[in-house]
Amino acid sequence: MARTAVNIEEARAAPLLQEAGERLDGAEGEAVLDFSAVRRVDASTLRALEELARMAEKKAVKVVLRGVDVDVYKVLKLVKLTRRFSFVS
């Protein structure tokens, strides 16, 4: 199983997520996104996450979010994105 890992910085979260989505082209297996440096998500980050989830589902790639802050998780839960990702500490 191929694995792609990306560290997400809060200030550049949306562009980094878009870049991670582009890396899914031709990828197989699993993409791990490290959210340990992210304490807040804005609308552009949520849109980028939604698009990433859509692309991953289309390509049958599992996306794992690592180190997600509790408050960020709550926001993802409110917008119904948690079911589209796996989470690890």
C-alpha positions as CSV (number, residue, x, y, z in Angstrom):
1,M,0.0,0.0,0.0
2,A,1.5,3.3,-1.1
3,R,1.4,6.1,1.5
4,T,1.6,9.8,1.1
5,A,2.2,12.1,4.1
6,V,1.6,15.9,4.2
7,N,2.1,18.3,7.1
8,I,-0.6,20.9,7.1
9,E,0.2,24.4,8.4
10,E,-2.8,26.5,9.6
11,A,-1.8,29.6,7.7
12,R,-1.5,27.6,4.4
13,A,-4.0,24.9,5.0
14,A,-6.2,25.3,1.9
15,P,-3.4,25.4,-0.6
16,L,-1.6,22.5,1.1
17,L,-4.9,20.5,0.9
18,Q,-5.3,21.3,-2.7
19,E,-1.7,20.2,-3.3
20,A,-2.4,16.9,-1.4
21,G,-5.4,16.4,-3.7
22,E,-3.2,16.8,-6.8
23,R,-0.9,14.2,-5.3
24,L,-3.7,11.7,-5.2
25,D,-3.6,11.4,-9.0
26,G,-2.0,8.0,-9.6
27,A,-1.7,7.4,-5.9
28,E,-3.0,4.2,-4.4
29,G,-3.6,3.3,-0.8
30,E,-3.5,6.0,1.9
31,A,-2.8,9.7,2.4
32,V,-1.9,10.9,5.9
33,L,-2.4,14.6,6.6
34,D,-0.8,15.8,9.8
35,F,-3.1,18.4,11.4
36,S,-1.2,18.8,14.7
37,A,-0.3,22.4,13.8
38,V,-3.9,23.4,13.0
39,R,-6.0,24.9,15.7
40,R,-8.7,26.6,13.6
41,V,-10.2,26.0,10.2
42,D,-11.8,28.6,7.9
43,A,-14.3,28.3,5.1
44,S,-11.6,27.9,2.4
45,T,-10.0,25.0,4.4
46,L,-13.4,23.3,4.8
47,R,-14.0,23.6,1.0
48,A,-10.5,22.2,0.3
49,L,-11.1,19.3,2.7
50,E,-14.5,18.6,1.1
51,E,-12.9,18.6,-2.4
52,L,-10.0,16.4,-1.1
53,A,-12.5,13.9,0.3
54,R,-14.4,13.8,-3.0
55,M,-11.2,13.2,-5.0
56,A,-10.0,10.5,-2.6
57,E,-13.3,8.7,-2.7
58,K,-13.2,8.8,-6.5
59,K,-9.7,7.4,-6.5
60,A,-10.3,4.9,-3.7
61,V,-7.6,6.4,-1.5
62,K,-8.1,6.4,2.3
63,V,-7.4,9.8,3.9
64,V,-6.2,9.8,7.5
65,L,-6.1,13.0,9.5
66,R,-3.5,12.8,12.3
67,G,-3.3,15.1,15.3
68,V,-6.6,16.8,14.8
69,D,-7.5,19.3,17.6
70,V,-10.7,18.7,19.4
71,D,-12.2,22.0,18.3
72,V,-11.3,21.3,14.7
73,Y,-12.9,17.9,15.0
74,K,-16.1,19.5,16.3
75,V,-16.2,21.8,13.3
76,L,-15.6,18.9,10.9
77,K,-18.4,17.0,12.7
78,L,-20.8,19.9,12.3
79,V,-20.2,20.1,8.6
80,K,-20.5,16.3,8.3
81,L,-16.9,15.7,7.1
82,T,-15.8,13.3,9.8
83,R,-17.4,10.3,8.2
84,R,-15.3,10.9,5.1
85,F,-11.9,10.6,6.9
86,S,-10.2,8.4,9.4
87,F,-8.6,10.0,12.5
88,V,-5.5,9.0,14.5
89,S,-3.8,10.7,17.4
